[in-house]
Each structure stands twice: as C-alpha cells, then as structure tokens.
Amino acid sequence: MSTAYEKQRAANIARNAELLSSLGIQQAPIVPLAAPSKARGGSKKRKKAPAAPREPTRKSARLTTADGAYTEPSGIDPEPDEPRGSLLRQMPAVEIPDADDVEYDPSFVAPAPTRDDDGTLRFETGYEHFTPNLIPREIFEQGAFGGTAFRPYFSRVGKRQLDPDYDEFDSLADLEASLLTSEEYEPSRNKYGVKAGQSLEDWEKSGWIRAPDYRGWIQWYCRFYAGRRSSDDDRQIRRWLGVCGARGRFKRSLVKKIATSGGDVDDDTIAPVLRQTLHHWAYRLTAADYAANLA
C-alpha cells in the first residue's frame, strides 16, 4: 500500500512531467529512491578528518558597478585564478609569514630601480618578474584609495593608533593632504573617479595585513620601492602577479572589455573600476601589454 508521501511524490512527478511536455522539454528518466541500507557491523559513525586550515582566509565581496565590471578586495589572493604555465605557477611556493613575524634589515637599502621608456620599473636581480609601471608618487598624485591611504586609523593587527605616517617617504611629502589622509573615502579623488576595492578594515578581517605594513599592500609597495626588502616580499609580489602581471586576471578582464567594445586602450570610460583597481596595484595598461594579452 502506498504511503501518503509516495502518493504526493507521484502526483508531483506527474505534474512536473506535464509542465515539461508543454514547454517542449524531454523529461529525464525518474530514478526511484533507494531504500536506505543498514551498514553491517552496527551503526558506528565514521569521524571526518578535520580540514587543514587555509591561510589566509579568503572572503569574496564583489561589487557590481555601473559599467558592468566587477571589483574585488585589493587584498584578495589572486593565485587560484592564474592560468597554468604562467610565471606565477612557475615560481616556487613561498612561506607566508605570520602577521607579526615579518623580518627585514633596517640598515639595508636596495638600489633604486631603473625605468623603461614606457614607465616599466626594473628592480635588482631576483625581482625581474615584478614590473609595475607606476611609482608611489604617481599613484597618489593621480588619485587612489579615495584619498584615505594614510588616514588616522586604529590598527587591529598592530593594536595601536596609526597617525598619518606618509612623511617617511620623501617623494610624498609635498602632496596635497586630501590625496593621502582624508578620513572619508571620496571616489572623485581617484584617477578614474570611481570606487574600487575594499577598506583596510576588510583587509584586516580577511587576514591580509602583516606587520609592520599595517596599511597593507600600498605601504609595502612604498617601502619596497624605497629600498626595503623583507620576508613578506614574495607574498606581495605573487599577489601583484595575479592581479596585473603578465597574465594577471584584472589585466585580462580589462583587455577583454576593451576588445569587446572595440574601443581604445587609453579610453578611460571603458571599465574605469578595473582601471582604478590596477592603478591601486601600481599598474596602467599599455598598448604593448594590450596587444600581448590579445594573442
């Protein structure tokens, strides 16, 4: 004798079959539910092995913009989306330092990078794969982070108040304060006039901040450009490669949008959020890189 559940299920199947038929869709064969079988040797449950912890925790918070582009936290780990065979995958795995375990020698200053005609920076041997084309002054002078990169801020990683501390970088000393220390994020201060990325609070929650660079990627880059070398350099450079390296995903996304629109590389109205994100990562798309990524 059929139970009430089985009668209801049969009625649902018949109704769904009728709906599919009216839509011109062929119904897949219905596989009857198998009765649960009793395990031999009692009902002892098998314990699952605990999952290995991942470092750092990845949190996606994509924001849809008016131009249809997606922006993700500037602190997001780009490595999983990097194509096979790329420079990022060819690099050996690196040990990620703990938040309070970054080491550096304050007495050592690396030589200043050289610069190609198109602006590409060339650092010393060992960092040939790191090729941004914007120096820190250009990033801020043209407009980045809504003017908040060096604002007063209480660091939850450092457990202390951070005052505006960009004065350690001589090249930034004479810039207008509103480009660096504004307490409120203002998109109009950015080069492309749009908001891109997440806040420093979000980066902290995602586990991307390492001492002593409590302000994140941009503070690390300013110090790296100034000659400091630390045990966190490989991690930061791997992140840069995944965003705007030879096959970085944000670079590829921008190239695709330009190609799809039939526009020009220098048309700032095409995907301004992507352009602003790349700008935060010390990169602007060049005609040569555009052509290389179309291949």
Secondary structure, 3 states (H helix, E strand, C coil): CCCHHHHHHHHHHHHHHHHHHHCCCCCCCCCCCCCCCCCCCCCCCCCCCCCCCCCCCCCCCCEECCCCCEECCCCCCCHHHCCCCCHHHHCCCCCCCCCCCCCECCCCCCCCCEECCCCCEECCCCCCCCCCCCCHHHHHHHCCHHHCCCCCEEECCCCEEECCCHHHCHHHCCCCHHHCCCCCCCHHHCCCCCCCCCCHHHHHHHCCCECCECCCHHHHHHHHHCCCCECCHHHHHHHHHHHHCCCCHHHHHHHHHHHHHCCCCCCCCCCHHHHHHHHHCCCCCCHHHHHHHHC
